[in-house]
Amino acid sequence: MDKHGQVNRPPLFVRILVPCVCGLVAFGAFVSGTLVSVRCHRVAPRVTEKGSRTSGNITVPVQVVTQEGRVDVTVRRLILGVVPWRTVTLEDVTNADSSSSTTTIRRSRNAAGSSYGTGTLTLRTRGGRSWRSDEASGVLGSPPAEVAEGVAAFIDGDGTGEKRFWWVPWFNNLIGLPFALVSMLTGSGCVAHLAGRRATTDA
């Protein structure tokens, strides 16, 4: 407060910079925490017929694949589970795999560290194209390892129709929420200030 009893306000560029920076941080957190939706759709079923296999003097019946089926997979990323961000469609997916890693954070040399695990999903097509998800940890829904097992089982199965999976890293979105709130509040205050200055100038 100055000697005239008025509250000192920060410079205008600071009042503009704060909501912009907070908005960028929130956007980055929301993008890294997008909901990942995986949709498997069987375009053509796998065709099998009864056959036999002989081992020594023993003959056993087996199912012989005469025509491989085709499964297309569509992966969608949605910011906050609502706003579309990216969509990838893989035709004739033949392999689904996952990988995991553990990261340890130590605050000091002698202190015990805290660890967290991350997982990724990898899809490959018959034509050699591949897609790999971002590393995800602390997810809601089905983790990447469980999605990989489900997609692989759907590819190897004989069922028709489609199957869906999803996951979302909740912690990333939790980090972004306060920055988004600060950005909206300070941004609206800045807009109101600019509008007031313009109205005063016009008068």
Number of C-alpha atoms within 10 A of each C-alpha: 8 7 6 6 7 8 9 8 9 8 8 11 9 12 17 16 14 16 23 18 15 21 21 15 19 24 18 14 21 25 18 20 28 25 27 24 17 20 17 22 20 22 15 16 17 19 13 15 10 10 11 11 12 9 8 6 5 7 10 9 10 12 12 13 13 11 12 15 20 18 25 19 22 15 19 19 24 19 20 16 17 10 11 13 14 12 12 12 15 18 18 22 25 20 17 22 18 18 13 14 11 10 10 11 10 11 10 8 7 7 8 11 12 10 10 11 13 17 19 20 21 17 20 18 19 13 10 8 12 14 15 13 14 15 16 21 23 16 19 13 16 15 22 28 17 15 22 22 14 18 25 17 13 18 25 15 13 14 11 14 11 14 14 15 19 19 23 26 21 19 16 21 22 14 15 22 17 14 21 21 15 18 23 16 12 18 20 13 15 19 13 12 14 13 12 12 12 11 10 9 8 7 6
